[in-house]
């Protein structure tokens, strides 16, 4: 694959911005130095996508069942009973849908470990980075180990990088048949 095609594919996949792609293509056209080799794109773990989608679909199903139940009871002309029978399930479903939509745009932490024997584990959970930084800032004076560390600034800087579309990935691969570890901080959704 030519360097020009690689740059265009990176723009299309959203790994680099259009402006950065134009700069790289201009450097290639001008005969200047070739575009600097970019690190391989960060791949969002499939577990992150599966989790937010599972929550979203569970909410849709709960809301549909609640609405159906409320509609059936209301069709029987039992006026306040539809609120008791289907209302809570409908509200729970709607709240779960909202949670699924929030999880899609949330910042996530994911860890995947694969051992030598092929066994492994993976987990992921959303990180509310703003509240975490605020909590560290508030608790800092009371916890001696936090004083002067600047952890709140590090977390806020990580949040800004993630908002700019640059996930943070650390991969340790000891080779074929050896242990592999991937730590991922990034968005849950497609962009």
N, C-alpha and C positions, 0 to 999 in steps of 0.2 A: 504494500500500500504506500502511495506517495505521501509525502509530508503534507501536501495541500489537502488531500482527501482525509487524512487523519484529523487535521484541524477542522474541516467541515463536519466530520462526524462528531467531534467533541462539542461543537456548537449545537448541532442537532440534538444531541443527547443531553444538553444542558450542563455539561461538565465545565465549560468555560463560557464567559459572557460573549455576546456578539462583538462588543468593543475589543475584547482581548483577541478574539479570532481575527478581526480585521487587522489589528496591529501585527499579528503573526504572519498573516497573508501578505501584508505590505512589506514586511522584512524579507520574505521569500521572493517577492516580485522584484524588489530593489536589488536583489543579488547580495544583500547584506548577509549577516550571519543567520543561519537557519534558526527557526524558532526553538527556544530552549525546550529541552525535553521536559514534558510535564510528568509529574508522578502519575502512576496508574489511577484511574478514577476510583473514588470510594464507592463501594457497592453496599447499598443498604441491605442489612440482613433480611431474609424472607420472613423471619419471625416477627419483625416489627410490623410489616405490612399485614401479616396474618392476624396479629393481635388487634389492631385497630379495626380491621375489616370484620372480625368476629364480633366485636362489641357493637359495631354499627348494624350488622345484620341481625344480631340478637335483639337490638332495640326496635328494628323495623318489624320483626316477627311479634314481639311483645305488644307493640302499638297496634298492629293489625288484629291480633287476637282480642285485645282490650276493646278496640272499636267494634269488632264483630259481636262480641259479647254484649257490649252496651247497646248496640243496634238491635240485637235480638230481644233484649229485655224491654227496650223502649217500644219495640213493635207490639209487645203484649200490653201496652198502655199502662205499665206500672211505672208511673212518672219518676219518683225519686230513686227507685230501685236500680236504674241503669247506672247511677252515680256510684252506688255501693258495689255492684257486680263488675262492671267493666271499667269504671272511672279510674280506680287505682292502677289497674294493669295498663290502661292507656297512658296515664301520666308517667308510670315507670318506664314504659316503652319510649315515650318521647324524651324523657331525661336520658335514657340510654343512647338514643340516636344522637342527642346533643353531645354526650360524652364521646361517642365514636367519631363525630366530626371534629371535636377538639383534639382527640388523640391523633388524628390524621395530620394536624398541623403542629402538634407538640414536638418538643425536643425529646429525643430518646437516648437512653443508654442501653447498649446491648453488649453482651459478652458471649462469645462462643469458644469453647475449648474442645479440642479433639485430641484424645490420648493416642499413644502408640498402638494399642490394640484395636483401634477403630472406634472405641466407645467415646462418647462425648456428652456434653451438656451445653445448653444454650438458654439464656433468659434475657428478657428485655423489659424495661419499664420506662414510663415517661418521667422526665425531669423538669419540674418547674424551676428553671434556673434563676429567675428574678427573685422569687420568695426565698430560695436557698441562700442567695447572696445577702439578702436583707437579714435573714436569720443569723448568718455568720457575723454580719456587721453589728447586730444587736448583742449577740452572745460573746463577741470578741473580748470585751473588757472583763468578763467574768470567767473566761477559760484561758489560763495562762498559755497553753499551747497554741492558741489562735492569735495571740497578740503579735503584731508586727509581721504576720505571714503574708498578708495581702491576698488571702484566698478569695475574699469577696470580689476583688478586682479581677482575679484570674477567671472566676466563674462568669462575671459580667463580660469579660473579653471573649470567652468561649461562646456565650450567648450571641454576641454580635457577629462572630464568625459564622455561626450556624444560621443566623438570620440572613447573612449575605450569601447563603447557599454553599458554604464550604464546610462539609462535614469533617470531623476529626476522627481518623482511623489509625489505630496502632495494630500492626500485624506482626506476630512472631511465628516464623515457620522454620522449624529445625530440619526440614528436608523431608524427602519421601519416607513415609512410614514412621515419622517421628511426631512429637507433639506439635500442635498448632493452636495458637491463641489469637483471637481477634477481638479488639475493644473498639466499639463504635459509638460516637456521639453524633447525632444528626437528626434530620426531620423524619417523621413517620410517613408522610405522604409522598406524592410523586414529584414534588418540587420544592 
